[in-house]
Amino acid sequence: MKPYNVVRAAVAALVGLTVLAGCGGEPEPAEQRVVILGFDGMDPVLVQRWMDAGLLPTFKRLAEQGHFQPLGTSNPPQSPVAWSDFATGNNAGEHGIFDFLRRDPETYGPRFSISENIAPESHLELFGLSIPLDEGQVLNRRQGEPFWTAAEQGGTRASVLRVPVTYPPDDIYRMLSGMGVPDLLGTQGTYTFYTTTRIGSAGSSTRVVRVRPGRDGTIEATLEGPPDPLLKEQTVMEVPLVIAPTDPGARITLGDTETVLQVGQWSDWVRVTFDVTGPVNVTGTVRLLLAQDYPRPRLYVSPIQVDPTRPAVPISSPPGYAAELADRIGLYHTLGMPEETWSLNEEHISDAAWLEMVKTILAEREAMWFDTLDRNDSELVVGVFVQTDRVSHMFYRGLDPEHPRYADTLPEHRDSIEWIYTEADRILAETMDRLGPEDQLIVISDHGFAPFRKAVHLNRWLVDNGYLSLKDGSQESDVVFANVDWSRSRAYALGLNGLFINKAGREAQGIVEAGEVDDLKRRIREDMLAWREQGEGEAVIRRVFDGLEIYPGTEDSDEAPDLVIGYERGYRASWQTTLGAIPGSLMEPNRQKWSGDHCIDPELVPGVLFTSFKPDGRIDSIQDIRALAQGHIH
């Protein structure tokens, strides 16, 4: 989604739309509920280990009284794919979500897979302004009917909270969108980092602002928001920011709000107002962290969240529910992926500060979840806690002595995954205390976890093996295949698991004819399965899946990958691979704090399934949860 489109949506809402209130009156209580509690990324091996050690007594009790098993995940085992499998009961070939990213066959570049923004079709150009005459649209790219929508059509009320791939929200009794909700810039989470000293290169999710203190130490700067949507020239809207020294710490004034912070301390929510041309403004919310004290202060400002009290984009159903919830529990993170993993990867914030942020987000999610359970007005209640996944990504290094970042992980942080699992056990216990005697409980995860020790530059392998060609004189290539010669290239990788054939008639510069595709895929598969690290070491890739075999019926699809790569445990596609870059090396040690992952062979990372009852039939994968839930809805 482009930044100006987020604000255009807000302007349309504020100028011409009526925001509906939440459910009116006193609803009838639910006599029997199916409650589905998700813990993203919870791993069956770790669960069993810590149940046996007595650290997860509630999970152990549920397993003994009901049912517990590993649960097959999606292919590939990525959260947006798996939760779409869960919602629809179908695989990616049917629901259309194959990866976090999808590629544009015209440009070979990446796009966000979950949602798509369609800009207003018409504008009135007047006195230097560009006034939208229609709202535009935000579309969820997941196809197929989610089971909560089907349940509502049968007369069941459904409350669905923060399930991934639910943006924009479905038109049901109650929903708060999860993964997919953008920040006010229209991105999936761009933070701003103010520093008085030069730092190295930063990722695309980072805005680094170099600032200079005055003689008294005061720093005057601005927080940039989105462009003004009514101006023909894209002029960025700003809010003034002042940082001044205190003893110790700093006094930060952002807009009309003043906050005094000590080093390592997070602020409360700060509301920022961006004045659009004319009588309209758009608000967002941020949290501040003083990452480093004077004399060389560094200030972290979170991504600018959509303000739940005045949402700039649709994040809840009914539309007024987001604000209604904020009235009851206070302001909360609305970004689809609010756990700022990239700021920790860039080491702009510390392990301790990042974990404090996770605790805040976890408390918000608990408040939402228990608020919904205590209302007892929905026969189907579905909620997902993603913090198990995020902590596992960032602190698997604490579990893995072989990881390059194990040694510099402080002992007090090495048990962070154990901590978040015990938090999940506590949440489960409080959930079970709120269940009625007729309620049915299902607890799931979408996938498990594995170490991420080595980053694989898959496009480098394709170059070295003659499947992808660089322009004459080029040894490497930047993102979006900047130096690739498509006239001599037959295959390329984009995203975390997908590999695509440069097909004639599908890709803009495709050269592989239809009759050549099957043989080419076979040769790539054979070469990949023979790949050993340093020639004679461990296998890098465990399985290579033919897209047509695992996604039947996608012969004419422009979206489905031609091959899906199932890496061995310990390996994963590099970040460069996901964006179409080609470094000089074939692979490298993963020296980032993002140290655990699951985008490998799906057999290696199953999820978990717990139920408070004995299932009647066999449950093989997360796709089967839809039928399991529907079988218990009355």
N, C-alpha and C positions, 0 to 999 in steps of 0.2 A: 504494500500500500504506500503510495506517495504521501509525503508529509502533508501537502496542502489538502489532500482529500480528507484526511482526518478532521481538519478544522472546517473544511467546507461542510462536512456532515454536521458538525456542531452548530455552525451558523444557520444551516437549514432548520435544525431542530429548534434553536432558540428564536428564530424569526417567525417560523410558520407552523410549527408542530405543537400539539398538545401532548405533554408527557403524562401517560396514564398512571394512576395510583396503583398501589398493590391491591391484593385481594381485599374486598370490603366485607364487612359483616363477620359473624362468627361461623366459620365452616364446621361441618359435621366432623367429629373425630373419626379417625381410621380405626376400624375394628380389628383388622389384621394387616400387617405390613410385610413386604419383602424389602429388606435393607441390604444394600450392596455397598461394602466399604472397600475401597481400593487403596493399596499402598504401592505406588509406582516403584518399580525396580526391586521389590523385595525378593530375595534369593532363597530358594528352598534349602540349599546346603547350609547357609548361615542361619536360617531359621531353625533347622534341626539341631545345629551345633549349640545354639544358645537356648533352645528348649531343653536339651539334655543337660546343660549347665545350670538350669534353674533360673535363667535370666529373663525368660519369657513365659511366666506362669499362666497368663491368660490364653496365649496361643496354645500352650500345652493342654490346658483344660478344654478348650474348644476342639482340639484335635481328638482328645480322648472321648469326649461326649458326642461329637459329631463326626467330622470327616476331614482328612488332610491328605494332600497329594501334590506333587509337582504338576504344573499346568503348562502344556505346550504353548509356545508363543507364536507370534506372526513371523512371516518371512518377507522382508528382513525383520529382525527383532528390534524395531525402533518404536518409540512411544506413540507417535501419531498413527503409525500403521496398526500397531496392536490395539490401541483404544478404538480405532475405527472398526477393526475386526470384532471387538467386544460389542460396540454399539449396534452394528448391522448384522452380525452373524455371518458375514461374508469375508472373503479374502481381498487383497488389494486389487486384483484384477476386476473385481465387481464394485468395490467402493471407491477406487481411484486414487487412494493415498498410498504412494509407493515409497516415500522417503520424506525427510524434513524438507528437502529441496526437490524441485522438478526442473527439468531443463527445457529451454526454449529451442525447438529445432531450427528456428530461423536464425538465431544469434549464437547458439550453443551455450548461452549463459544461464545461470541459475535464477530461479524464482522460488518464492515461498509456496509450499505445497498446500497449506491448510485452508487459506482463504484468498479471495481475490477481490480487489476493489474496482468497481466500474465507475468512472468519473461522470459527473453530470454531462448530459449530451448537449445542452444549449446554455449560452450565456448572453447577458446583455452588456455590451461594451459601452460605457457611458462615463465621460469626464475622467478618463484614465483608470476607471474601475472595471472589473470583470465580475459581474454579478450572476451567480448560478441561478437558472430558472427551474431547475429540477434537482432532486436530492442525490442522484446517483444511487449506486447499490453496493452493498457488501455481501459477497456470496461465500458460503461454506462450500469448499470444493469436494467434500466427502459426499459420495453418492449413496443411495439406498436409504431405507427408512430405519432410524434408530428405534430400539424396542420400547423406549419410553413414549415415543410418539404413537406407536401401535397400541400400547397399553391405554393411553388416553382416549384413543378412538373407541376402545372397548369400555369406557366409563371409569377407568382408574385414574386417580390423580397422581401425578409424578412430580417429585422435587429432585432436581439434578444439580449438583454443586461442583463446579471446577473440574469437570471431566474434560480431559484433553480433546481437542478437535470439536469444540462446541461453540465456535465463534463464526458468525453471529449466532445468538441463541435460538433454539427451537421454540416454536410457539406452543408452550405447554404450561401447566399450572404454575410451576416455579422453576426457573433455571438461572444460574449465575455462570457465565462462560468461563472456560479455562484456557488451556494452551491455544494460542491463536490471537488473543486480544493484543493489539499493538499499544505502544506508548503514544504520547501526543505528537511525536515526530513521525509517526507512521511506521516505525521500525519495531522489531521484536525485543528491544531493550538497549538503548544507547545512553550510557552514563557520561557525565562530564567530570573531568579531573583537572583541578587547578593546581599548578605547581610553580614555584619560583626558580626551579632548577631544570635544566634540560634532561629529558628522559629519552629512552630509546623509542623505536617505532612501536606504535600501538595498533591494535586490531580495529576492524571496521565498526565494532560496537563501542568504541571509545572516542570521545572528543577531549583531546588534551589542550588546555588553555594555559599558555605561559604568561605569568603575571609578575609585576614588579612592585615591591613595597615602596611607599613614600618614606620620607625621613623619619616619620613617627611610626613606621611599620604598617600603616594602613594601605590596604589594597582595594582599588576600585576596579570593578569588572562588570560583566553582565552575564546572565544566563540566557542563552539563545533558545527560543522556542521554535515553532513551525513558521513558515512564511505566512504573511498576511494573505488570506484567501481571496480578498476582494480587490487586490491590486494586480494590474496586468504584469508589472515588473515584480518578480519574486523577492519581496523585502521581508527579511526575517524579523519577527517580533521578539522583543527582548524585555527582560526584567532586571533592574539594577541589583548588583551584588557588591557588598562591602565586607571585607575581612579586616578586623582590627585586633591587635594583641591585647590580651589580658594577662594577669599573672597568677597562675599559668593559663594556658589555653588561648582561645580566640573568641571574639564576639562577631557573629556573622549576621548581617542584615540582608535578607533576600526579599525584595519587594517591600511590603509593609511589616514583615515579621522579623523580630530580632531574637537571636538564640546565642547563648553562651555555651561553648563546648570545651571539654578537656580532650586531650589527645586520646584517640581510641573510642570516643564516646559518640553514639548516634543521637541525632535530634528526634523530637517528635515529628509528626507530619507538618509540613509547611505548604500552605496553599499558595500557588503562584497564579497570577492573573495576566493574561495576554490580551491587550486591547486591539481588537480588530477595527479597521477603518469603519467609522460610523458608530452607532449606539450599541454595539455588541461586544462582548468579551468572551473569552474561553478560559476555563480554569483547569489547572492540573495540580497534582500533589507530588512532593518530593520529600526525601529524607536526606539529611546531611551527616557526613562523618568527617571529623578532623583526623585525617590519616597521619599527619606529622605536624609537630608544634613549631612555633617560632624558634629560631630566627628564619627558618626556611619552611614555612607552612605549606601543607598540601591539604586540599579540601576535595572530598569526594561528594558529588551530588548524584543521587540515584536517577535512573531513567524517569522522565516526567510521566507519571501515571495518569490515566484517565480518572478524573475526579468522580467518584461514585455518586456524589450528591448532584452533579450536573454532567452526566456522561456525554462526551463528545461523539461517541460511537455507541451502537447498541451492544450492551454487555449483559443484559438481564431480560428475563421474561417473567411477569409483565415488565414493561420498561421502567416503571417506578420502583421495582423491587430492590434494585441496587441502592437507591437512596434510602428506602425504608430500612434496609439492613444496616446501613451506616448509622441511621438514627439510633438503632438498638445496640450495636456493638462498637461504634466509632469508625473512623476512617480506616481503610484497609488497602493493601496492594491489589490493584486490578490487572496489572500486566499479566499476560498469559504465562510467562516464565519469569517470575520476579526474583528468583534466587540468583543473584548477580555472579554467576560462575565465571564470566569473562574477566570481571574486575579482579578476581582472585587469581585467575590464570595469568593476567598481566602483572600480578603482585602489586597492584595499586592499593589494595587493602590487605590486612593481615588475616591469618587463619582465625584468630580469636574474634576479630570484628565480623568476619563473614559468618561464623557460627552464631554470633549474637543476632545478626540479621535473620538467619534461619529460625531462630527461636521466636522472633517477633512474628514472622510469617506463619509459623506453625500455630502460635496462639490465635492469630486471626482465623485460620482455617478451622481450628477447634470451635471457636465461638460461632462461626457460621453453621458448622455441622450440628452442634448440640442445640443451637437455636431451632434448626429445622426438625430435629428429632423431638424436641420438647413441644413443638407445635402439634405434632401428632395429627396432621391433617392431610397426609398423603399416603396412599396405599403402596406406593413404590418410592423408595428413597435411595438415591445413588450419590455417592461422594467419593472423591479421590484426593488423597494426600500425596503430594509428589516429593516431599522432603526426603523420604527414604532414598529416592533416586538421586537427588541432587547431592546429598552428603556422600553417597557411595561413589559418585563420579569424582568428587573433589578430594576424598580422603581414603580411597582404596590403597593409596601409598602407605597408610598406616597399618594395613593388614598384610602388605606384601613386601617382605624383606628384599625381594629381587628387583623392586622398582627403583629407578634412578633417584627418586625423591624420598625414599624411605628414611635415609640417614638424617636429612635435615627437617624431618617432621618431628615436632616436639613430642616427647612422651605423653604429655597430657592430651594431645590431639590424635594419638594413634588409635584410640578407642572410640573415635567419633561415630563410626558406623554402628558399633555396638550401642552407643548412646541413642542414636535415632531409632534403632530397633526397639529399645526398651521404652522409648517415648511412644512408638506405635503400639506396644503392648498396653501401655497406660490408656491410650485413646480407645483401644479395643475394649478394655475393661469398663471404661465409662460408657461406651456405647452399649455394651451388653446390659449394664445396669438400667439403661433407659428403655430396653425392649419389653414389650408385653408378652404374656404367656403364649400367644398365638403367632407372634412375629417370627419370621424366618430370616436368618442372617447368612450372607455370603460374603466372604473376604477373599480378595484376589489381588494378584499383581500381574502386570502386563509382561514382564520378563524378569530374568535374574541378572547376575553381574559376573564380570571376569576382570582380571588385571589388564591394563592397557600399558604395556611396557615399550612397545616399538611401533612407530608410526610408519606406515607403508605408503610410499609415493607411487600409487598404481599407474598413473600416467607416465611416470619415468619408466616403469617396467614395459608399458606398451611401446614407448619409443625404443628402448633397448632391444626389444624383440621384433621390431619392424612393423608394428601395427599402427603406430601413430608417428607422424613425421613433423619435424620442426623446419621452419624456413631456413634456407641456406645461410650458414654462418651463425645460426643460433644454437646455443648449447642448452639453454633453459627457456622457460616461458612463465610469464606472470599469470595471474588469475584470468579466467574467461578465455583461456587458450590463446593468449595474445600473440605468440610467435608460432602458431601451428599452421602448417601448410595443408589445408584440407583437400587439395587436389591429389595428395599422395597418402592420405590418412584413412584407415579403414575402421578404426574403433577408438573410443575415448571413454573415460570414466568421469562421472559427476555425481555429487552426493556421497553418501556414506557407504552404499553397497552396490550401486547401479553401474552397469557397463552398457554402452550403446554402440551399435554398429552404425557407421556413417552411410546410411542407406540412401541410395538414389531415389528421388521422389519424396522422401520424408524430410531429411535434413536439407538445409538450404544449399549446401555444397557437397551433397552426398555423392559417393562414387561406387558403392557396393550395390550391384544389381540383385534383384530378388533371388535369382537362381544361385547366387554365390553365398547367401547369408548362412544357410545351415552348415556348410562346410567350414566357413570362417569361424562360426561359433564353436564347432567341434575342435578345431585346431587351437583356438584360444584356450578353451577349457583344458585340453590335454597339456598344453604348455604351462598353464597356471598350476595344475595339480602336481606337475613335476618340479615346481619351483622350491628350492631349498635355500635357506639363508646361508650365504657365503658358499654356495655350491653343494656342501655336504651336511649342512646343519639341519635344523628343524624345518618341517614343512610350514610355509607361510599361510597357505590357503587349504582349508579342509575339504570344502565342497564348492562347486560352481553349478548354479542352478540355471537351467534354460527357462527364460521368461515365459515361453509359450506352454511349457509343461506345468509350471506352478501357477500360472494365471491363464487357464484355458479361455479361449474366446477373445484374446487381445491381439489377434493377428493384425488388425487395422488400427490399433491404438498408437497415438503419437506420444503417449505418456509412459507406458510400461517399459521398463528396462529390458534389453534383449538378454542379458545375463545378470544374475544376482550373485555377488561374491560372498561366500561364507568363510571368513577368516578363521584361522586357528586361535586358540586361547593365547592371549598375550599380545596379539597383533590387531591392528585396526587401520583403516584408511586414515591417512594424514589429513589435517585440516586443509592443506594445500590441494589435495585431491578433490575434496568436496567442492571446491570453487574453480576447478579446472586449471590448476597451476602445475608446472612441471619443474621441480628443483633438479639440481645436478645429481644428488645421491638417490639410491634406490630405496633406502629406509634409514631411519635414525632413531636413537633412543628417545623415548618420550620424556622430556625433562620438564614438562608442565605439571601443574598441580591437578589438572584433570587427568586422573590416574587410573580410573576404573571405567569400564564401558561394557556394552552389550551388543554392539553392531557387528556381530561375528556369526558363525554358524548357529542357527537357532537351536539345534540340539544341545548346544553347550550352555544355554542360558534360559532354561524354562522358568516360568513364574511359579506362583503358589496358588493353591485353592484350599480354603477352609470353609466348611459349612456347619451350621448348627443342627443339621439333619443328615441322614444317610441318603445320598442321591440314588435315584431308582436305576439309572443306567450309567454307562461309561461316559466319562468326560475327558476328551483327548486334548482339547486346546481352548484358548480364550474365545474362539468363535462359538463354542458350545455354551457359553455362559448365558447368551441371549435366551436359548431354549430352556435352560435350567431355571432362569428367573421367570420366564413366562409360564412355566409349568406350576409355579407356586403362587402366582397372582390370582386372587379370587375376586 
